[in-house]
Amino acid sequence: MMSTVPPATTITAPAHDPSMSEWMPLEQRSGPEVVLITGISGSGKSVALHALEDAGYFCVDNLPPELLRDFIRLEHGRQTWRVAAAVDVRTASSLPHLVPLIGQLRQEGVRIRAVFLDASNDTLVRRFSETRRPHPLSTGADPGDSARGLVDAIDLERQLLAELREQSMVMDTSQLRPALLKRWVRGLVGAREAALTLVFESFAFKHGVPLDADYVFDVRVLPNPFYVRELRALSGRDGAVATFLEAQPQVGEMLRQIHDFLGRWLPAFEDDQRSYLTVAIGCTGGQHRSVYSAEWLSQQFAQRYATLVRHRELDARE
């Protein structure tokens, strides 16, 4: 049967000023490559930093924002081209200066990828309970302050980091084991650089919506391969499942509408100088329909944008 899924469509968007060094091809750049790891305490920043160290980055933890420029200049002088720094709420008084500093450094030709790690409150509370480590904001700044409750400290931290989160690539680590988080971080920094990087992430609604999603599309209304005995154990990456879904007119119609919607609005995100956009596709189990949809959409936009594909439930099993 002929596929009902529409063919790839070329997406056009306004061209950016080629003089902007952050969009220049890698081979034309002379500045260092910097990955800035930040996020909520307990979300896995140390794990992410170790992944970058394994990938060949020179890494430093808990760097005060005031020293970021000097750190980059020092390592550049040493011919260190790939550096990473972790910045968190322990330097809260300096955080308001970090967002404008990132913009200034980019204008100067420094390639910065800001990655913000996040997790649900329930996950963070469990992690702090397991490690028995205090939250950095669990006590007040003054000796006379009473100890803050853990949830209150997490909420305060979210407020302090809200502006930085808006300027970063957000990664939800709530359901990620350390090994999977390392893999996702390596995949992120290994992706080709472009004005806008698209992340297509499949997930299961029964395990919650990803915190890092900018757009969420629900494909649970589509025919479910789970109820076909021969397809139940397979995933949306398998040819037999793809063939089944391509034969369903509803699948082609929904994917075409999602594709057209994204194609209409992605140029606006580029104009707004957004660096990352996460599109989450959810179904019941995160195995068939959402996986196929994420893979298909990624293929359609791959020629115009840098794209990454994540399968939260499938990746967690591997």
N, C-alpha and C positions, 0 to 999 in steps of 0.2 A: 504494500500500500504506500502511496506517495505521502511523504511527510507533510503535516499541516503546519509545522513550525516555519516561520518566515526566514528567508535567507538573511545573511549578514547585511547590515546597513551601514554605510559610511556616515559617521557623525562629524559634522563640521562645527568649528567653534572659532571665535575671534582669535587671531594670532597675538601672542604676547611680544612685548618689546624684546628683541634678541639681545639687547645690551644688558638685560637683567641676568646677572651671572648665575642666579640660582636655577634658571631654566636652560642654561647652555649645555651642550653635550659634554659629557665627562672629559673627553680628550682635549677640549678647548679650555679647561679650567686649570687654574694654578693654585687655588686656595685649598686648605685642608678640608677633609670630610669629618663632620662632627655629629655624633649621635648624643642627644640629651635625654637621659632616662629620668623621668619624674613620675609622680603619682601618689596614691594613698598608701600610707604605711601598712605593711602587711600584704601588699598586692603582688610582691615578687620582684622588686627592683634589683635586689642582690642577684637573683637568678638570671635576670635579663643582662645584667652587667657581666656576669660570668660567661654568658653565651657570646657576648661581643668580644670578650677577651679571648675566648677560644677561636673566634673568627679573625683574630689578628689585630684587634683594636687595642690601643693603649688606653687603659681605663683608670679613672679615679672616682672614688666614692665620696659622697657628702661634700661636694665642692661648693664653697660659698659663691653665690652668683657674682659678687664683686670681683672674683678672681678668674671668672670664665674667660674673659678676653686675654688676660695675661697668660693663662694656661694654654690657650690655643696658640698664641704668639710664640711661647716658649717651645712647644712641641713642633710647630712649623719650622722654627729655626733649627731644630734637631732633625729635620727631614722626616718627621713623623706625620704621615698623611691621613691616618685614620685614628681618630681619638674619640673616646666616649666618656661622659661624666654623668654621675647621678646627683641630682639636686632634689632635696625634699624639704619638708616642713620644719626640720631642725634648724633651718636658716630662715625662719618665717619673716623676720624683720627685713630681709633683703629681697623677698619674693616680688614685691611690687616693681622692682627695677628689672626683673628678668625678662618679661614679655617685650618691653621696648628694646632691651639689649639684643634679643634674638633678631628683631627686625633690623637693627643697625648692623649687626654682623652679616646678615644676608646681603644687605646693600653693599657691604665691603667685599663681597665675593666668597664669604665663608658658607659652605654648604651644611646647613644644620637640619637634621631630622629630629624633631621633638616627639618623643614617645611617652604617652601618659598611661600608666598602668592603673587599673581600677578593679574593684571587686564589690560584691554585695556586702551589706552590713553583716548579714548572718555569717558569710564566709570569713570576713575579717575578724569577727568576734571569736569564731571557732579557732582560727589560726593563732590569735593572741593567747587563747586559753591553752592550746596545745604547747606552744613554745614558752608560755609563762613570762613573756617579755612585756614590759610596760609600754604603753603607747607614748610616743614623745610628747603628746599634749595632755596626758592623763593627769598631770599636776600643773598648777598655775605657775605663772612666771614669778610671782612673789612668794617668799617663804610662808607667808601667812595664809595663802590661798588653800582651800580644801581640795582634796583630790577630786578630779572630774571622773564621772562614769565613763566607761569605755565608749559606749555609743555616742555620748555627748562629745567626746574627744574626736571621734571619727567625723561627726557632723561638722564640727568646727574646722577640721582639716579640709573637708570638702569646700567649705566657704572660702578658706584662705587660698585654695588652689584652683578655684573656679575659672578665673581668667586664663590661667596657664592651660587648663584642660581644653578650653575653647580653641587654643592655638596649636594643639598637638594632635597627633594620631593616637586615638584612644584604643586601648586593648583591654578587654574584659578577661580577667584571669580567674574568675570565680570557679570555673569547672576545669581549669587546666592543671595538669600535673607539671612539675618542674621540667621534665624532659620535653613535653609538648610546648610549654612556654618558650623554652630555648629554641625550639625548631621554628616557631612562629616569628620570634625576634630575628633569627638568622634569615628567614624568608623575607622579612620586611626590609632589612638593610641590603639584601641582595637584589631587590627589585630595581629595575631600571628607573632612573630619576625622570620625572616629567612634571609638568605644571600641576597635574592632578593625578593622584593615585587612587584607583578604585579597589575596594576590598569587597568581594562577594562572599558572604558567610552563610552557610546553611546551618539550621539548628532545629531542635525539637521544642515545640511549645510546651510540652509536658515538663521540660527542664528549665523553663523560663526564657524570656527574651534577652538577648545579649545587651549588656549595658553600653557597649560601644557602637550600637546601631544608630546611624543617622536616618535611614529609611528602613521600614519593616514591611514586608509583603507576606501575606498569608496565602499559601497554596493548598491548604487542607481541603478546599472544595473540589479539587481536581481528583480524577479517578486514582485510586490507590493501588499500586502494584503489590502491596503487602498481601492483598487478598487473592492474588494469583499464586498458587502453591509453588510453581516453578521459579517465581521471582522473589519470593519472600526473603530468602537468605542473601540475595544480591543487593547491590546498591545502585544509586543513580548514575554511577560511573561505568556501570556495566552495559554492554551493547544491547542485551536483551531487554533491560529495563528502558533504555532509551527508545528502542523500537516500539515498545508498548505505549510509552507516553506520547511519542510522535504520531501515533495512530489515533490519538484522542483529539478531536477538534477543539475542546475546551483548553487544552494545554497550549496549543498554538495561539489561541486568541488571548489568553492571559499573558503569556510571555511577550507577545507583540505589544500589548498595552503597557506592560512594565518597561519594555525597551523604549517605546516612544515617549513615555513619561520622563525617563532618565535622560534620553537624548534631547528633550526639550529644555531641561533645567540644568544639566551639567555645565553648559557654557556660563550660566549665571554664577555657579560656584567658582569657576575659574576666574571670572571677572572680580569676584570677591576675594581672590587670592587664597582660596582654600587649598590645602596641600593634600588632604585625604578625605575620602568619603566612604563610609561603610554601609553597604546595602545588605541587609539581613533577609534571608528567605526562609520561612518556617513552614514545617508540616508537623504531623503528629509525632513521628519517631525520629525525624532528622536523618533518614536513611535513603529514601527513594526520590520523592517529588522535589523536595527542597534541594537535594544534592544535584539532581539533574538540572534544575532551574539555575542554580548558581554557576554550574559549569557552562551552561549554554550562554547565559548573559555575559560571563567573562569573555568568552570567545568573540561575542559580537562587538565588544568595546575594546578588545586588545590592540587593534591597529591604531586607535586614536589615543588611548590612555595606557598608562602603566596599570596592570591589573594583578590582583592577588586573589586566590581562592582558598577559603578555609571551610572545613567541614567539622563543626564543633563536636558533634557526636561521633562521627566516623573517626576523626583524628584521635579522639580520646581512647578509642579501642586499640589503636595501633601501637 
